[in-house]
Amino acid sequence: MKLALTAEAPSLLSTRLPQTRVLAQELLCIPPASRPSGRTGRHASFTETKAAWSEDGPVCPERLEQWRELVTTCADESHFPTEQRGLFVGISAVYYAAKLAVCEDKVLKRDEFL
C-alpha cells in the first residue's frame, strides 16, 4: 500500500505517536534502502507498507509479539482508557477468531474469552 499522509490524518506513522511510529515502521513499512538517496533507520522516509505476515501460513511468534507491542504502545500513546468495566463487542477479526474458538455469540468474562 502506498502511503499518502496528511498532518491531520490519524496514522500509526504520525509524528504525534513517536514510539508507535518506530514500531510500525519496523513491522509494516518497506525501507527505502533501494533508493540511492534513501535513508534507513528511525528517520527514514517510508512511502510504502507491507503485510505484517503472510495470509496463507502460520504467523511467526516474533512478528506476533511485534504486533502486540505495536497495538499496546499505540493505545498507551493515544491515552486509551484502561481498567474499565463493561461489555466489549468484538467485530471483524475478533469475531472470526471467536468463531474459530467456537465461542462466538456468547457473553464471556474477559479472561475466559482471552
C-alpha positions in Angstrom: 0.0 0.0 0.0 1.3 3.4 -0.9 1.4 6.0 1.9 -0.1 9.4 1.4 -0.1 11.1 4.8 -1.5 14.5 5.8 -0.8 16.3 9.0 -4.4 15.7 10.2 -4.8 12.1 9.2 -4.7 9.6 12.1 -1.9 7.1 11.4 0.4 4.7 13.1 3.1 6.7 11.4 2.1 10.0 12.9 4.9 12.1 14.5 2.4 12.6 17.3 2.9 9.0 18.3 6.7 8.7 18.2 7.1 5.2 19.8 4.2 3.8 17.8 5.8 5.2 14.6 9.1 3.4 15.2 7.3 0.1 15.9 5.0 0.5 12.9 8.0 1.2 10.6 9.8 -1.9 11.8 6.7 -4.2 11.3 4.8 -2.6 8.4 7.0 -0.4 6.2 9.2 -1.2 3.3 12.5 0.5 3.9 13.6 3.0 1.2 17.1 1.4 1.1 16.6 0.6 -2.6 16.6 4.3 -3.4 20.1 5.7 -3.9 19.5 8.7 -1.6 17.1 6.9 0.8 17.8 7.0 4.5 17.3 3.9 6.7 16.6 3.6 10.4 14.5 5.7 12.7 14.4 8.8 10.5 13.9 7.1 7.1 11.2 8.4 4.8 8.8 5.4 4.3 6.4 5.6 1.4 5.0 2.0 1.1 3.7 -0.6 3.6 3.8 -4.4 3.5 1.7 -7.0 5.3 2.8 -7.8 8.8 2.6 -11.6 7.9 1.5 -13.9 5.1 -2.2 -14.7 4.7 -1.5 -18.3 3.9 0.5 -19.7 6.7 1.3 -19.6 10.4 2.3 -16.4 12.0 5.9 -16.3 13.3 5.8 -15.8 17.1 8.3 -12.9 16.9 6.1 -11.0 14.4 3.0 -11.6 16.5 4.9 -10.2 19.5 5.8 -7.2 17.5 2.2 -6.7 16.6 1.1 -7.0 20.2 3.8 -4.4 21.2 2.6 -2.0 18.4 -1.0 -2.2 19.5 -0.2 -1.7 23.2 2.1 1.2 22.5 -0.4 2.9 20.2 -3.1 2.5 22.9 -0.8 3.9 25.6 0.4 6.9 23.5 -3.2 7.6 22.4 -4.3 7.6 26.0 -6.9 4.9 25.6 -8.7 4.3 28.9 -7.7 1.3 31.0 -9.1 -0.7 33.9 -12.6 -0.1 32.6 -15.7 -2.3 33.3 -18.4 -3.0 30.8 -19.5 -5.1 27.8 -17.0 -5.2 24.9 -18.2 -6.3 21.5 -15.6 -7.7 19.1 -16.1 -7.2 15.4 -14.2 -8.2 12.3 -11.0 -10.2 13.2 -12.1 -10.7 16.8 -15.4 -12.2 15.6 -13.7 -14.6 13.3 -11.2 -15.6 16.0 -14.1 -16.3 18.4 -15.8 -18.3 15.7 -12.8 -20.5 15.2 -12.6 -20.9 19.0 -16.4 -21.9 19.0 -17.3 -19.1 21.4 -18.9 -16.5 19.0 -22.3 -15.1 20.0 -21.6 -15.8 23.7 -21.2 -13.5 26.7 -17.9 -14.4 28.4 -15.7 -13.0 31.1 -12.7 -11.3 29.6 -10.1 -13.8 30.9 -12.2 -16.7 29.8 -12.5 -15.2 26.3 -8.8 -14.5 26.1 
